[in-house]
């Protein structure tokens, strides 16, 4: 089993096709955004929150530029307009890396969401390896990341910001971008439209968990190093959240006040809407950034899906990547 994942990676890295002309032309088209699915047991409060994530259905244009034609995978760069227009022009275009399996037939798909900062090489490797094994992967850059960052030196907006209105706005844009990415994947001829999930790491797991609960078109999903109760994650005061915690306290914002303010952007709010069997959670027992208690709260809100705990911290989980990839593959390909 491990060889089935390692060997495709070697093919991706060392055996690219050399001829430039085999890349093919730029592709362009339009895609229709889908409306949310509502459940009969959705409360009025939930329905009111969902409205902001359900803009009118409309067509949006997209461009797909070939980047590399590899032995096991075709790699493309995708762009499409965000459903939200901000004051930062660069942020209004969504950028994504599409890893297209070369095998014939229709494949399950995954929208991949990255972690908070630093190099995104892990997500790129995961996308390529899973695509080599027959899963169409779309790695989406969230608002203000990579090409979407402001070029005029302005500070980019942060999801975990002391400006609570800005936090909610950035989170909403991220969710709507993920929804459009899912719509685009569902319309691809090589993708089985009813078998599209989300794979998120850390921040990506938090945003992905929200998107899964909001948009019930998503099915088999994997959330790595995620959790719920965002206020508790910030007030945990890890190295990554200490500045935000101090800033909140300086403003006189309490834990309970932050919970209430961030309720529209907390995975716990929407988790009861998902199909429990669609979820796989992967977490570290010694995670210093996402407290295990916060993971347990999300696990309970999801209805008790399969969860794999590793004896790892937030950063040392990478040592278990081969096993994690096997679990992702098995879960996503399961009918």
C-alpha positions in Angstrom: 0.0 0.0 0.0 2.7 2.5 0.9 4.5 1.7 -2.4 1.3 2.7 -4.2 1.7 6.2 -2.8 5.5 6.6 -2.8 6.1 5.4 -6.3 3.7 7.9 -7.9 5.5 10.7 -6.0 8.8 9.6 -7.5 7.2 9.6 -10.9 5.9 13.1 -10.3 9.3 14.4 -9.2 11.8 12.8 -11.5 10.0 11.8 -14.7 8.1 14.9 -16.1 7.5 14.8 -19.8 10.0 17.1 -21.4 8.2 18.4 -24.5 6.6 21.8 -24.0 4.1 21.3 -26.8 2.3 18.5 -24.9 1.1 20.9 -22.3 -1.9 21.9 -24.4 -3.7 25.2 -24.7 -5.1 27.5 -22.0 -8.7 26.5 -21.3 -11.5 28.9 -20.5 -15.2 28.5 -19.6 -18.0 29.3 -17.3 -19.4 27.4 -14.3 -22.7 27.8 -12.5 -22.6 28.2 -8.7 -25.0 25.9 -6.8 -27.4 27.0 -4.1 -27.1 25.6 -0.6 -29.1 22.5 0.5 -31.2 23.1 3.6 -32.3 20.4 6.0 -35.8 20.1 7.5 -34.4 20.2 11.0 -32.3 23.4 10.4 -33.2 25.9 13.2 -34.3 29.5 12.4 -31.0 30.7 13.8 -29.0 28.3 11.6 -31.0 29.3 8.5 -30.4 33.0 9.3 -26.6 32.3 9.5 -26.6 30.3 6.3 -28.2 33.1 4.3 -24.9 35.0 4.2 -23.2 32.0 2.6 -25.8 31.5 -0.1 -25.6 34.3 -2.7 -27.9 34.0 -5.7 -26.8 31.3 -8.2 -24.8 32.8 -11.0 -22.2 31.8 -13.6 -18.6 32.7 -13.1 -15.8 32.5 -15.6 -12.6 30.5 -15.1 -9.2 30.0 -16.8 -7.1 26.9 -16.6 -3.4 27.2 -17.6 -1.3 24.0 -18.0 1.9 24.0 -15.9 3.3 20.5 -16.3 2.4 17.3 -18.0 3.7 14.6 -15.8 3.8 10.8 -16.0 1.0 10.3 -13.4 -0.6 13.7 -13.2 -1.4 16.8 -15.2 -0.8 20.0 -13.3 -2.7 23.2 -14.1 -3.1 26.6 -12.5 -6.8 27.7 -12.1 -8.1 31.2 -11.6 -11.7 32.4 -11.1 -13.3 35.5 -9.6 -14.1 35.4 -5.9 -17.8 35.9 -5.0 -16.6 38.7 -2.8 -15.1 42.0 -4.0 -12.7 43.6 -1.6 -10.6 46.7 -1.6 -7.5 44.6 -2.5 -7.7 43.9 -6.3 -5.2 41.0 -6.0 -7.5 39.3 -3.4 -10.5 39.3 -5.8 -9.2 36.5 -7.9 -9.0 33.0 -6.5 -5.9 31.0 -7.5 -5.7 27.3 -7.3 -3.5 24.4 -8.4 -5.4 21.6 -10.1 -3.8 18.1 -10.0 -5.6 16.1 -12.6 -5.3 12.2 -12.6 -4.3 10.8 -15.9 -6.4 7.6 -15.7 -9.6 7.3 -17.7 -13.0 7.5 -16.2 -14.5 9.7 -13.5 -12.6 10.3 -10.3 -13.5 11.5 -6.8 -12.4 15.0 -6.1 -10.9 16.9 -3.2 -10.7 20.7 -2.5 -7.4 21.0 -0.5 -7.1 23.9 2.0 -3.7 25.0 3.4 -2.5 25.8 6.9 -1.9 29.3 8.4 1.5 30.3 7.1 4.9 29.3 5.8 5.6 27.0 2.9 2.7 25.1 1.3 4.9 22.3 0.0 3.2 19.7 2.1 -0.2 20.5 0.6 1.3 20.5 -3.0 2.9 17.1 -2.4 -0.3 15.7 -1.0 -2.3 17.0 -4.0 0.1 15.5 -6.4 0.3 12.1 -4.7 -3.4 11.7 -4.3 -4.0 12.7 -7.9 -1.4 10.1 -9.0 -3.6 7.6 -7.1 -6.8 8.6 -8.9 -8.2 11.6 -6.8 -8.6 14.9 -8.6 -7.2 17.6 -6.2 -7.7 21.3 -6.3 -5.4 23.2 -3.9 -7.1 26.6 -3.2 -5.2 29.6 -1.9 -7.5 31.3 0.7 -8.0 35.1 0.9 -4.9 37.2 1.1 -2.5 34.3 0.5 0.2 33.9 -2.2 -0.9 35.7 -5.3 -3.9 37.1 -3.4 -1.8 39.2 -1.0 -1.8 43.0 -1.4 1.1 44.2 -3.5 1.1 47.8 -2.2 2.5 46.9 1.2 -0.8 47.0 3.0 -1.3 44.6 5.8 -3.3 41.6 4.7 -6.5 40.8 6.6 -6.4 37.8 9.0 -9.1 35.4 9.9 -8.1 35.5 13.6 -8.1 39.3 13.8 -8.9 41.5 16.7 -11.2 43.3 14.3 -14.1 41.0 14.7 -16.1 42.3 11.7 -13.0 41.8 9.5 -12.6 38.3 10.8 -16.1 37.4 9.9 -15.7 39.0 6.4 -12.5 37.2 5.6 -14.0 33.9 6.8 -17.1 34.4 4.7 -15.0 35.1 1.6 -13.0 31.9 2.2 -16.1 29.8 2.5 -17.6 31.3 -0.7 -14.3 30.7 -2.5 -14.3 27.0 -1.3 -17.9 26.6 -2.5 -17.0 27.9 -6.0 -14.0 25.6 -6.0 -16.4 22.7 -5.3 -18.8 23.9 -8.0 -15.9 24.0 -10.5 -14.7 20.5 -9.6 -18.2 19.1 -9.8 -18.5 20.4 -13.4 -15.2 18.8 -14.6 -15.7 15.9 -17.1 -13.1 13.7 -15.3 -14.6 14.2 -11.9 -17.6 12.4 -10.4 -19.6 15.4 -9.3 -21.3 13.8 -6.3 -18.1 12.5 -4.8 -16.3 15.8 -3.9 -14.9 16.4 -0.4 -12.5 18.7 1.4 -9.1 18.0 2.8 -7.8 20.7 5.1 -4.8 21.1 7.4 -4.8 23.2 10.5 -6.4 26.5 9.4 -7.6 24.7 6.3 -9.2 22.0 8.6 -11.1 24.8 10.4 -12.3 26.5 7.3 -13.0 23.1 5.7 -15.1 21.9 8.6 -17.2 25.1 8.3 -17.6 24.7 4.6 -18.6 21.0 5.0 -21.3 22.0 7.5 -22.6 24.9 5.4 -22.5 23.3 1.9 -24.0 19.7 1.9 -22.8 19.1 -1.6 -19.4 18.2 -0.1 -19.1 14.5 0.9 -16.1 12.5 1.9 -13.8 14.9 3.7 -10.7 14.8 5.9 -9.7 17.4 8.5 -6.1 17.2 9.7 -5.2 19.1 12.9 -8.5 20.8 13.2 -11.0 21.6 15.9 -13.9 23.7 17.0 -14.5 26.5 19.5 -12.2 29.1 17.8 -12.3 31.4 20.8 -10.9 28.7 23.0 -8.2 28.0 20.4 -7.1 31.7 20.5 -7.4 32.0 24.3 -5.2 28.8 24.6 -2.3 31.2 24.0 0.0 29.1 21.9 2.9 30.8 20.2 0.7 31.2 17.1 -2.3 32.7 19.0 -0.6 34.5 21.9 -0.6 37.9 20.1 -4.2 37.6 19.2 -5.1 36.6 22.8 -3.2 39.6 24.3 -4.9 42.0 21.8 -8.3 40.6 22.7 -7.7 41.0 26.4 -6.3 44.5 25.9 -9.6 45.4 24.2 -11.5 43.8 27.1 -12.9 41.0 25.0 -13.6 37.9 27.2 -13.7 34.3 26.1 -17.5 34.2 26.2 -17.8 37.4 24.2 -15.5 36.1 21.6 -17.4 32.8 21.3 -20.6 34.8 20.7 -19.0 37.1 18.2 -17.4 34.3 16.2 -20.4 32.0 16.3 -21.1 32.6 12.6 -17.5 31.5 11.8 -17.1 28.5 14.1 -17.2 24.9 12.8 -19.3 23.9 15.9 -22.2 26.0 14.6 -22.6 24.0 11.4 -21.2 20.6 12.4 -24.6 19.0 13.3 -25.7 19.4 9.6 -23.1 17.0 8.2 -23.4 13.3 7.4 -21.2 11.8 10.2 -19.9 9.0 7.9 -18.5 11.5 5.5 -15.9 12.8 8.0 -12.5 11.6 8.9 -10.5 13.5 11.5 -6.7 13.2 12.0 -5.2 14.8 15.1 -2.2 14.9 17.5 -2.7 14.0 21.1 0.0 16.5 22.1 -1.1 19.3 19.8 -0.1 22.6 21.4 -2.0 24.9 19.0 -5.4 23.1 18.6 -6.1 21.9 22.1 -7.3 18.2 22.1 -10.4 19.4 24.0 -11.3 21.6 21.0 -10.9 18.7 18.7 -13.1 16.6 21.0 -15.8 19.2 20.9 -15.9 19.2 17.1 -15.8 15.4 17.0 -18.9 15.3 19.3 -20.6 18.0 17.2 -20.0 16.0 14.0 -21.8 13.0 15.7 -18.7 11.0 16.5 -17.0 10.3 13.1 -13.9 8.2 12.7 -10.9 9.9 14.3 -7.3 8.9 14.3 -5.1 10.2 17.1 -1.4 10.2 16.7 1.2 10.7 19.6 2.2 13.9 17.9 2.4 17.7 18.3 0.9 20.1 15.7 4.2 20.1 13.8 5.5 16.5 14.4 2.4 14.9 12.8 4.3 15.3 9.5 6.3 12.2 10.5 3.2 10.2 10.1 2.4 11.5 6.6 2.6 8.1 4.8 0.0 6.6 7.1 -2.1 9.8 7.0 -2.1 9.6 3.2 -3.2 6.0 3.2 -6.1 6.9 5.5 -7.1 9.9 3.3 -7.0 7.8 0.2 -9.1 5.0 1.7 -11.7 7.4 3.1 -12.1 9.5 -0.1 -12.3 6.4 -2.4 -14.8 4.7 -0.2 -18.3 4.6 -1.8 
